[in-house]
Amino acid sequence: MTDCIDISFEVLALEQEQWQVKLVTETQEDALSASVNLARSRSVRGIRVVKEIYDHSTGLSHGRTIYEQLKDKETKTNRVRMASSG
């Protein structure tokens, strides 16, 4: 029996007030690593990593934000939110 569930990780960047998908990968480690590199860009105001689960048997997908970092323009600080595991 084949596995009917696919899991992927999307890395999104907030640029010019819009979230844009920058990378889709199969591993959480690659997604988090890419998000750190993207966050260094001056044009990126935020980073989000979303875990996507797609069930082939039902055709349904579900996304959950597992990491988010937003830059505050005025204070030049970062606000980071990580989802608890589970």
Secondary structure as GFF3:
##gff-version 3
##sequence-region A 1 86
A	DSSP	beta_strand	5	15	.	.	.	ID=ss1
A	DSSP	beta_strand	18	25	.	.	.	ID=ss2
A	DSSP	alpha_helix	28	39	.	.	.	ID=ss3
A	DSSP	beta_strand	46	55	.	.	.	ID=ss4
A	DSSP	beta_strand	60	71	.	.	.	ID=ss5
A	DSSP	beta_strand	78	82	.	.	.	ID=ss6
###
